[in-house]
Amino acid sequence: MLHPDRLFPSDPTQRAIARRLYGEVSALPIVSPHGHTDPSWFAKDEAFPDPAALFVKPDHYAFRMLYSQGIAMESLGVPRKDGGPVETDSRKIWRLLASNWHLFRGTPTRMWLDHAFETVFGVTERPSAESADRIYDQIEACLRTPEYRPRALFERFNIEVLATTESPLDPLEHHKAIRESGWKGRVVTAFRPDPVVDPEFEGFQANVEQLGALTGENTLGWTGYLAALANRRRYFKEVGGATSTDHGHPTALTADLSRTQAEALFDKALRGTITPAEAELFRGQMLTEMAKMSLEDGLVMQIHPGSMRNHNPVVFDRYGRDKGADIPSQTEYVRALKPLLDRVGNEAKLTIILFTLDETSYSRELAPLAGHYPALRLGPAWWFHDSPEGMRRFREMVTETAGFYNTVGFNDDTRA
């Protein structure tokens, strides 16, 4: 059984304070402003297929740990890009997770799964090879009932609003369906333009052409390209209820180039002749362009830099992106953000939230920046650091410089 005071201090006086503070907020609604849940869950409101499909196959936190110990992703049912054979027996996949439960000891993944199993499904025994089938049967039986449909869980968890994240090329049909269904749950989208602003994103040229087809703009020219992006942002606000944008760049580099320079880089990107250094400069320019658009349309801008995506080429070639092979890297902010901040950093009506995977930058760069520029807010511990210890380190390193009001709440960033 999970201890009700888990994560609270061991000192009795501090623990009493923690209990009181937690009691004041624990029943408040959840406002989840950034995540990667599937909007089709809430549009279709269909039962989740089975425990493995819910907890293993879509969760790179789970299968990256198993993969690190030599367990093939095929055996966990992770789809291959080439359509090759993978395990389809969900019970076998679940047994593999349960028999390797010890691998998650000490990790936030273990903490999250223990919490979900007990508090949501009533599971009170530890997963193991011996208990795997019993736990599978218990969760599967729950999933067959109406109380475990996505909308019912949304309401049970007291979620006030949940933001998903979609590409500019997404038609947002699931968000339309949610709105038209009459259901009162609020699910909004967020604008993630990476596929059409990153020249190194797979299929960039085709993506830009599709952007033009969706908007009726000539995206082969710089003016039409920017107009098309502004068009889709409006669409995301109107149809998907978007309140924010999200930008996952390798670094925090920004640029403020002349129109001629920007056009030249864009032309190279469309022709496929752009160099890696030029692609990075173009991405930096597009962060500034997106910030200028946010100043106009009011969308909060989130910058998530510092992950070397798809570090393992074998995994990327076989399974695609977002398969647990993204690795944090050292990230510089002070000089990288200066072109953007010179342009819009003093705009009090603009909100730009900075995230990092480089904890060494918290007190040295990010807290001082957020503690000065009106446009900046500091995002919380993220991804590899969205853990109890990561949150403590974050607060210890940034609060004295940035205060509380130049930071934002905890973004769960979940796919769960």
C-alpha positions as CSV (number, residue, x, y, z in Angstrom):
1,M,0.0,0.0,0.0
2,L,1.3,3.5,-0.8
3,H,2.1,5.5,2.2
4,P,-0.1,8.7,2.4
5,D,3.0,10.8,3.4
6,R,5.3,9.6,0.6
7,L,7.6,12.4,-0.6
8,F,6.9,14.4,2.6
9,P,9.9,15.2,4.9
10,S,10.8,12.8,7.7
11,D,11.2,15.5,10.3
12,P,7.9,15.5,12.2
13,T,7.5,19.3,12.3
14,Q,8.2,19.7,8.6
15,R,5.9,16.7,7.8
16,A,3.0,18.3,9.7
17,I,3.5,21.5,7.7
18,A,3.6,19.5,4.4
19,R,0.4,17.7,5.3
20,R,-1.4,21.0,6.0
21,L,-0.2,22.6,2.8
22,Y,-1.0,19.5,0.7
23,G,-4.5,19.4,2.3
24,E,-5.1,22.9,1.1
25,V,-4.5,22.1,-2.6
26,S,-5.0,18.4,-3.1
27,A,-8.7,18.7,-4.0
28,L,-8.2,21.7,-6.4
29,P,-8.9,21.1,-10.1
30,I,-6.1,20.1,-12.4
31,V,-5.1,22.6,-15.0
32,S,-2.8,20.8,-17.5
33,P,-1.5,23.4,-20.0
34,H,1.0,21.2,-21.9
35,G,0.9,17.6,-22.7
36,H,0.8,14.9,-25.5
37,T,-2.3,13.0,-24.8
38,D,-4.3,11.9,-27.8
39,P,-7.4,14.0,-28.4
40,S,-9.1,11.1,-30.2
41,W,-9.5,9.5,-26.7
42,F,-11.9,12.2,-25.7
43,A,-13.5,12.6,-29.1
44,K,-14.4,8.9,-29.5
45,D,-14.6,8.1,-25.8
46,E,-13.8,4.4,-26.5
47,A,-12.5,2.0,-24.0
48,F,-8.7,1.6,-23.7
49,P,-7.8,-1.7,-25.4
50,D,-5.9,-3.4,-22.6
51,P,-3.2,-2.8,-19.9
52,A,-0.3,-3.1,-22.3
53,A,-1.8,-0.7,-24.8
54,L,-2.4,1.8,-22.0
55,F,0.8,1.6,-19.9
56,V,3.6,0.1,-22.1
57,K,3.4,0.5,-25.9
58,P,2.9,4.3,-25.9
59,D,5.2,5.2,-23.0
60,H,8.8,5.8,-23.9
61,Y,9.6,6.2,-20.2
62,A,8.6,2.6,-19.7
63,F,10.1,0.9,-22.7
64,R,13.4,2.9,-22.8
65,M,14.4,1.4,-19.4
66,L,13.6,-2.1,-20.7
67,Y,15.5,-1.4,-23.9
68,S,18.5,-0.2,-21.9
69,Q,18.7,-3.7,-20.4
70,G,18.6,-5.5,-23.8
71,I,14.9,-6.1,-24.1
72,A,13.9,-5.7,-27.8
73,M,11.2,-3.1,-28.5
74,E,9.5,-5.7,-30.8
75,S,8.9,-7.8,-27.7
76,L,7.1,-4.9,-26.1
77,G,4.8,-4.3,-29.1
78,V,6.4,-1.1,-30.2
79,P,5.5,-0.7,-33.9
80,R,8.3,-0.8,-36.5
81,K,8.4,1.7,-39.3
82,D,8.8,-1.0,-41.9
83,G,5.8,-2.9,-40.7
84,G,7.9,-5.8,-39.5
85,P,6.6,-8.3,-37.0
86,V,6.2,-7.3,-33.3
87,E,4.6,-8.9,-30.3
88,T,0.8,-8.6,-30.5
89,D,-0.1,-10.6,-27.4
90,S,-0.7,-7.9,-24.8
91,R,-0.5,-10.4,-22.0
92,K,3.0,-11.4,-22.9
93,I,4.0,-7.8,-23.1
94,W,2.6,-7.2,-19.7
95,R,4.4,-10.2,-18.2
96,L,7.6,-8.9,-19.6
97,L,7.1,-5.5,-17.9
98,A,6.1,-7.2,-14.6
99,S,9.0,-9.6,-14.5
100,N,11.4,-6.7,-15.0
101,W,9.7,-4.5,-12.4
102,H,12.9,-4.3,-10.4
103,L,14.5,-2.2,-13.2
104,F,12.3,0.8,-12.4
105,R,13.4,0.9,-8.7
106,G,14.2,4.5,-7.7
107,T,12.7,6.1,-10.8
108,P,9.8,8.5,-11.2
109,T,8.3,6.0,-13.7
110,R,8.0,3.4,-10.9
111,M,6.5,6.0,-8.6
112,W,3.9,7.0,-11.2
113,L,3.0,3.5,-12.2
114,D,2.7,2.4,-8.5
115,H,0.4,5.4,-7.9
116,A,-1.7,4.8,-11.0
117,F,-2.1,1.0,-10.3
118,E,-3.2,1.5,-6.7
119,T,-5.2,4.7,-6.8
120,V,-6.9,4.3,-10.1
121,F,-7.2,0.5,-10.5
122,G,-7.1,-0.7,-6.9
123,V,-4.0,-2.9,-7.4
124,T,-2.3,-3.5,-4.1
125,E,0.4,-6.1,-4.9
126,R,3.7,-5.6,-6.5
127,P,4.1,-6.5,-10.2
128,S,6.2,-9.6,-10.7
129,A,6.3,-12.7,-12.9
130,E,4.1,-14.4,-10.4
131,S,1.5,-11.6,-10.0
132,A,1.5,-10.3,-13.7
133,D,-1.6,-12.2,-14.8
134,R,-3.7,-11.3,-11.8
135,I,-2.8,-7.6,-12.1
136,Y,-3.5,-7.7,-15.9
137,D,-6.9,-9.3,-15.3
138,Q,-7.8,-6.7,-12.6
139,I,-6.9,-3.7,-14.8
140,E,-8.5,-5.2,-17.9
141,A,-11.7,-5.8,-16.0
142,C,-11.8,-2.1,-15.0
143,L,-11.1,-1.0,-18.5
144,R,-14.2,-2.8,-19.7
145,T,-16.5,-0.6,-17.6
146,P,-17.9,2.8,-18.5
147,E,-16.2,4.3,-15.4
148,Y,-12.8,3.8,-17.1
149,R,-13.6,5.5,-20.5
150,P,-11.5,8.6,-21.2
151,R,-14.2,11.2,-20.5
152,A,-15.2,9.5,-17.2
153,L,-11.5,9.4,-16.1
154,F,-11.1,13.1,-17.1
155,E,-14.0,14.0,-14.8
156,R,-12.9,11.6,-12.0
157,F,-9.5,13.2,-11.9
158,N,-11.1,16.7,-11.6
159,I,-9.4,18.1,-14.7
160,E,-10.5,21.6,-15.5
161,V,-8.6,21.9,-18.8
162,L,-6.2,19.6,-20.7
163,A,-4.0,20.8,-23.5
164,T,-2.8,18.4,-26.2
165,T,-0.1,19.3,-28.8
166,E,-0.6,19.1,-32.6
167,S,1.3,19.9,-35.8
168,P,0.2,22.8,-37.9
169,L,-0.8,20.2,-40.5
170,D,-3.3,18.5,-38.2
171,P,-6.9,19.2,-39.3
172,L,-8.0,19.1,-35.6
173,E,-10.9,16.9,-36.4
174,H,-10.9,15.3,-32.9
175,H,-11.0,18.7,-31.3
176,K,-13.9,19.6,-33.5
177,A,-15.7,16.4,-32.5
178,I,-15.1,17.1,-28.8
179,R,-16.6,20.6,-29.2
180,E,-19.6,19.3,-31.2
181,S,-20.3,16.4,-28.8
182,G,-21.8,18.6,-26.1
183,W,-19.4,17.1,-23.5
184,K,-18.4,19.7,-20.9
185,G,-14.8,18.6,-20.5
186,R,-12.4,21.2,-21.9
187,V,-9.7,19.8,-24.1
188,V,-7.6,22.4,-26.1
189,T,-4.8,22.1,-28.6
190,A,-1.3,23.7,-28.7
191,F,0.5,24.8,-31.9
192,R,3.7,22.8,-32.4
193,P,5.2,24.1,-35.7
194,D,8.4,22.0,-35.8
195,P,7.5,20.0,-38.9
196,V,7.3,23.2,-41.0
197,V,10.0,25.4,-39.3
198,D,12.8,22.9,-39.0
199,P,14.6,22.3,-42.3
200,E,16.0,19.1,-40.8
201,F,12.6,17.6,-39.9
202,E,11.8,14.6,-42.1
203,G,9.7,15.7,-45.0
204,F,10.2,19.4,-44.4
205,Q,9.7,20.4,-48.1
206,A,6.5,18.3,-48.5
207,N,5.2,19.6,-45.1
208,V,5.7,23.2,-46.3
209,E,3.8,22.4,-49.5
210,Q,1.0,20.9,-47.5
211,L,0.9,24.0,-45.3
212,G,0.3,26.0,-48.4
213,A,-2.5,23.7,-49.6
214,L,-4.2,24.0,-46.2
215,T,-4.1,27.7,-46.1
216,G,-4.3,28.8,-49.8
217,E,-1.1,30.7,-49.4
218,N,2.0,30.5,-51.6
219,T,4.4,28.8,-49.1
220,L,7.2,28.7,-51.7
221,G,7.8,32.4,-50.9
222,W,8.8,33.9,-47.6
223,T,5.7,36.2,-47.4
224,G,3.3,33.5,-48.2
225,Y,5.0,31.1,-45.8
226,L,4.7,33.5,-42.9
227,A,1.1,34.3,-43.8
228,A,0.3,30.6,-43.8
229,L,1.8,30.1,-40.3
230,A,-0.2,33.0,-39.0
231,N,-3.3,31.5,-40.7
232,R,-2.8,28.1,-38.9
233,R,-2.3,29.8,-35.6
234,R,-5.7,31.5,-36.0
235,Y,-7.2,28.2,-37.0
236,F,-5.8,26.5,-33.9
237,K,-7.2,29.3,-31.7
238,E,-10.6,29.2,-33.3
239,V,-11.1,25.5,-33.8
240,G,-8.9,24.0,-31.2
241,G,-9.1,26.6,-28.4
242,A,-5.3,27.0,-28.5
243,T,-3.7,29.2,-25.9
244,S,-0.1,28.4,-26.5
245,T,2.6,27.4,-29.0
246,D,5.4,24.9,-28.4
247,H,8.8,24.7,-29.9
248,G,11.2,21.8,-29.6
249,H,14.6,23.0,-30.9
250,P,18.0,21.4,-30.5
251,T,19.3,24.7,-28.9
252,A,18.0,28.0,-27.6
253,L,19.6,29.9,-30.5
254,T,17.5,32.8,-31.8
255,A,18.2,35.2,-34.7
256,D,16.8,38.5,-36.0
257,L,17.9,38.5,-39.6
258,S,17.1,40.9,-42.4
259,R,14.3,39.9,-44.8
260,T,16.8,39.2,-47.5
261,Q,18.9,36.9,-45.3
262,A,15.8,35.1,-44.0
263,E,14.5,34.6,-47.5
264,A,17.8,33.2,-48.7
265,L,17.8,30.6,-45.9
266,F,14.2,29.7,-46.6
267,D,15.0,29.2,-50.3
268,K,17.9,26.9,-49.4
269,A,15.7,24.9,-47.0
270,L,13.1,24.4,-49.7
271,R,15.8,23.3,-52.2
272,G,17.3,20.9,-49.7
273,T,20.7,22.6,-50.0
274,I,20.8,24.2,-46.5
275,T,23.8,23.2,-44.3
276,P,23.4,22.1,-40.7
277,A,24.7,25.5,-39.4
278,E,22.2,27.3,-41.7
279,A,19.4,25.1,-40.6
280,E,20.1,26.0,-37.0
281,L,20.2,29.7,-37.9
282,F,16.8,29.4,-39.7
283,R,15.3,27.7,-36.7
284,G,16.6,30.6,-34.6
285,Q,15.0,33.1,-37.0
286,M,11.7,31.2,-36.8
287,L,11.6,31.5,-33.0
288,T,11.8,35.2,-33.4
289,E,9.1,35.2,-36.1
290,M,6.9,33.0,-33.8
291,A,7.5,35.5,-30.9
292,K,6.4,38.4,-33.1
293,M,3.2,36.5,-34.0
294,S,2.6,35.7,-30.3
295,L,2.8,39.4,-29.6
296,E,-0.1,39.8,-32.2
297,D,-2.3,36.9,-31.4
298,G,-1.6,36.4,-27.7
299,L,-0.6,32.8,-27.7
300,V,1.9,31.9,-24.9
301,M,5.2,30.7,-26.4
302,Q,6.9,27.7,-24.9
303,I,10.5,26.9,-25.9
304,H,11.7,23.4,-25.1
305,P,15.4,23.3,-26.2
306,G,18.4,21.1,-25.4
307,S,17.4,17.6,-26.4
308,M,19.5,15.9,-29.1
309,R,16.6,14.1,-30.7
310,N,16.9,10.6,-32.1
311,H,20.4,10.1,-30.7
312,N,20.3,6.4,-31.6
313,P,20.1,6.1,-35.4
314,V,19.2,2.4,-35.2
315,V,16.2,3.1,-33.1
316,F,15.1,6.0,-35.2
317,D,15.5,4.1,-38.5
318,R,13.6,1.1,-37.1
319,Y,10.9,2.7,-34.9
320,G,10.8,6.4,-35.7
321,R,10.9,9.4,-33.4
322,D,9.9,9.7,-29.7
323,K,11.1,6.2,-28.9
324,G,13.2,7.0,-25.8
325,A,16.4,7.9,-27.6
326,D,16.4,11.7,-27.0
327,I,19.3,12.8,-24.9
328,P,19.8,16.1,-23.0
329,S,22.7,18.3,-24.0
330,Q,24.4,21.4,-22.6
331,T,22.4,24.5,-23.5
332,E,23.4,28.1,-23.5
333,Y,20.7,30.8,-23.1
334,V,22.2,34.3,-22.4
335,R,23.8,34.9,-25.8
336,A,21.5,32.5,-27.7
337,L,18.3,34.4,-26.7
338,K,19.7,37.9,-27.0
339,P,18.4,38.5,-30.6
340,L,14.9,37.5,-29.6
341,L,15.0,39.5,-26.4
342,D,16.4,42.6,-28.1
343,R,13.4,42.4,-30.3
344,V,10.5,41.5,-27.9
345,G,12.0,40.8,-24.5
346,N,10.6,44.1,-23.0
347,E,7.0,43.4,-24.1
348,A,5.0,42.9,-20.9
349,K,2.0,41.6,-22.8
350,L,4.1,38.8,-24.3
351,T,4.7,35.5,-22.4
352,I,7.6,33.3,-23.3
353,I,8.2,30.2,-21.1
354,L,11.8,28.9,-21.1
355,F,12.5,25.2,-20.3
356,T,15.8,23.4,-20.0
357,L,17.2,19.9,-19.7
358,D,20.5,21.5,-18.5
359,E,20.2,22.0,-14.8
360,T,23.5,23.9,-14.6
361,S,21.8,26.8,-16.4
362,Y,19.1,27.3,-13.7
363,S,20.8,29.7,-11.4
364,R,23.5,30.9,-13.8
365,E,21.4,31.9,-16.8
366,L,17.6,31.1,-16.6
367,A,16.6,32.5,-13.3
368,P,18.5,35.9,-13.9
369,L,16.9,36.2,-17.3
370,A,13.4,35.4,-16.1
371,G,14.0,37.7,-13.1
372,H,14.6,40.6,-15.4
373,Y,12.8,40.5,-18.8
374,P,9.0,41.2,-18.7
375,A,8.3,38.7,-21.5
376,L,10.1,35.8,-19.9
377,R,8.8,33.1,-17.5
378,L,10.8,30.1,-16.3
379,G,9.3,26.7,-16.9
380,P,9.5,24.0,-14.3
381,A,11.7,20.9,-14.1
382,W,11.0,19.1,-17.3
383,W,11.3,15.6,-18.9
384,F,14.3,13.9,-17.3
385,H,14.0,16.1,-14.3
386,D,10.2,16.0,-13.7
387,S,10.8,14.0,-10.6
388,P,10.7,14.8,-6.8
389,E,14.4,15.4,-6.6
390,G,14.4,17.4,-9.9
391,M,11.6,19.6,-8.6
392,R,13.5,20.2,-5.4
393,R,16.7,21.1,-7.2
394,F,14.7,23.5,-9.5
395,R,13.1,25.4,-6.6
396,E,16.4,25.6,-4.6
397,M,18.3,27.0,-7.6
398,V,15.9,29.5,-9.1
399,T,13.5,30.9,-6.5
400,E,16.0,33.3,-4.8
401,T,16.7,35.0,-8.1
402,A,13.5,34.7,-10.1
403,G,11.0,34.6,-7.2
404,F,7.7,32.6,-7.6
405,Y,5.9,34.9,-9.9
406,N,8.5,34.7,-12.7
407,T,8.0,30.9,-12.8
408,V,5.0,28.9,-14.0
409,G,3.2,25.8,-12.6
410,F,4.3,22.2,-13.2
411,N,3.5,21.2,-16.8
412,D,3.0,17.4,-16.7
413,D,4.0,16.9,-20.4
414,T,2.2,13.6,-20.2
415,R,1.3,11.0,-22.8
416,A,-0.5,8.9,-20.1
